[in-house]
Amino acid sequence: MSDAVTALIEKFVTDLRKALRQEMVDTLLGEAPAKVAPTKKAPTKIVRAPGKRTAEMIEEQAKAILGFLRRSPNSSAQQIATGIGVQLKELALPIQSLKDQKALKVVGVRRGTRYSAK
């Protein structure tokens, strides 16, 4: 390794050690660390047991889909999956159930399909 790279690595390690020491001192003295700006909260994921989904689980996902579509109408299946925290392939049954109940407004075909709550 070149001397320049070695010097940069040593400087980084030294700076890191200083920052860690300072944080430890602040913690021991009871001073609050610097506030970090809040980040966007990730949507809660629907956790399921391995194996087949029960009718209740599918109904729960259908309710989550309707709730998402009321907040974000005209969404694609991918947007719905991301919004409610499930995999795209898990949406087929709940969406079909909502279509059968006539609770969804469906526009488009295939990958261009957009969904809205009625």
C-alpha positions, 0 to 999 in steps of 0.5 A: 500500500502506498504511503498516502493511503496508509496515512489516510487510513491512520488519520481516519482511525485516529479521528474515529478513536477521538469521536468514540472517546468523546461519545463515551465521555459524554455518556458518562457525564450524562450529556445527551448525544447530538440529535439526529434528524428523524427519518421516515418511519418504515411501514409495519410489516404483516408477519406471517407463519410459514406455510399456507395463509389462512383466510383470516390472514388474507382478509387482514391483508385485504384490509391493509390494502384498502387502507393503503388505497384510501391514502394513496389511490391509483397505486400499482401492485408494487406500490401497494406491496411496498406500502404495506410491507409485503412481497408482491407475490403475496398480493394476488389472493387479497386483491382477487378477493377485493375484486370479487367483493367489488371493493376495488376500482381497477384501471389498466392491464398487466403491469400497468394496472392501477388500483383505487378503493371504491 
